Amino acid sequence: MEAVRSPEQSWHVRFVLRTSGLAVLDGQSGANVRFNNRSRPCLRSGGKRGQEGQALGRSRGGFTTKIHLKTDFDGLPIAFDLTGGEKGDAPHFPLLLDLGPDIKARAAVADKGYASKANRKAARSRGIIPVIPHKSNEKEKPAFFAKAIYKGRARIEQAVGKLKRFKRVALRCEKTKRNFSALVSIAAAFILIKSVHTA
């Protein structure tokens, strides 16, 4: 709460929000109300500015944010993580395995963006079968691939589509990562609530 005094005649009020919450009155009259002619820092100086920590990055699609979404086999959102658009998918796979409620998954279905030996090893070490297609240039590809299970990945794409029906999610209207994360959480909650009422 700011304590504001009425300005006296020929006094210039300069509202500078400080931790004390008091309005500062500069007593020098005339055109130049500064006590000296040096430039002053802006009010928001001291905090880091720019895109660092905002989950924004430039990719081929432009200046975007990636939503790494984890769902159940019915396509209902369980957890997610946000990164800049320039970040790769594969490094986030172990993190996604550990995100969300303590549910013992039997299989992890992901697209080729998550394909790597390290990710398959990370899934197997947790007792999860990795259902990730091998890249065309990958060596020592196994002959068998669980295509029937992999077809369920379409439900993940559908879940992402449902999230993007929320305009503020699709357009990334929030500047900060924290605010955008909260918005995605609300959208995911609406999807879950709707699934309960239609089931």
Residue pairs with C-beta under 8 A, 6 or more apart in sequence:
1 21
2 15
2 17
2 21
2 22
2 23
3 21
3 22
3 23
4 15
4 23
5 23
5 25
7 13
7 25
10 29
11 25
11 26
11 27
11 29
12 25
12 26
12 28
12 29
12 33
13 23
13 25
13 26
14 23
14 24
14 25
14 26
14 33
15 23
15 24
16 23
16 24
16 43
17 43
18 24
26 33
26 34
26 35
28 34
28 35
34 40
51 57
51 84
53 177
54 175
54 176
54 177
55 65
55 66
55 82
55 83
55 84
55 177
55 180
55 181
56 63
56 64
56 65
56 84
56 85
56 172
57 63
57 64
57 65
57 83
57 84
57 85
57 86
57 87
58 64
58 84
58 85
58 86
59 84
59 85
59 86
61 85
62 85
63 85
64 84
64 85
64 172
65 82
65 83
65 84
65 85
65 172
65 180
66 82
66 83
66 84
66 85
66 87
66 89
67 80
67 81
67 82
67 160
67 163
67 184
68 80
68 81
68 82
68 83
68 89
68 92
68 95
68 96
69 77
69 79
69 80
69 156
69 159
69 160
69 163
70 77
70 78
70 79
70 80
70 96
70 99
70 100
71 77
71 78
71 155
71 156
71 159
72 78
72 103
73 109
73 152
73 155
74 155
74 195
75 155
75 156
75 158
75 159
76 159
76 191
76 192
76 195
77 159
77 163
77 188
77 191
77 192
78 99
78 100
78 101
78 103
79 96
79 99
79 100
79 101
80 99
80 184
80 188
81 92
81 95
81 96
81 99
82 177
82 180
82 181
82 184
83 92
88 113
89 110
89 111
89 113
89 114
90 113
90 114
90 115
90 116
90 118
90 119
92 114
93 108
93 110
93 114
93 116
93 119
93 122
93 123
94 119
94 122
97 105
97 108
97 122
97 123
97 126
97 128
104 127
105 126
105 128
106 128
106 129
107 128
107 129
107 130
107 131
107 146
107 149
108 123
108 128
108 129
108 130
108 131
108 132
109 131
109 132
109 149
109 150
109 152
109 153
109 156
110 119
110 130
110 131
110 132
110 153
111 132
111 133
111 153
112 132
112 133
112 135
114 132
115 132
115 133
115 134
115 135
115 138
119 130
119 132
120 130
120 132
123 129
123 130
124 130
129 146
131 145
131 146
131 149
131 150
133 145
133 150
134 141
134 142
134 145
159 191
162 191
163 169
163 184
163 187
163 188
163 191
164 170
166 183
166 187
166 190
167 173
168 174
168 183
169 183
169 184
169 187
172 180
173 183
174 180
174 182
174 183
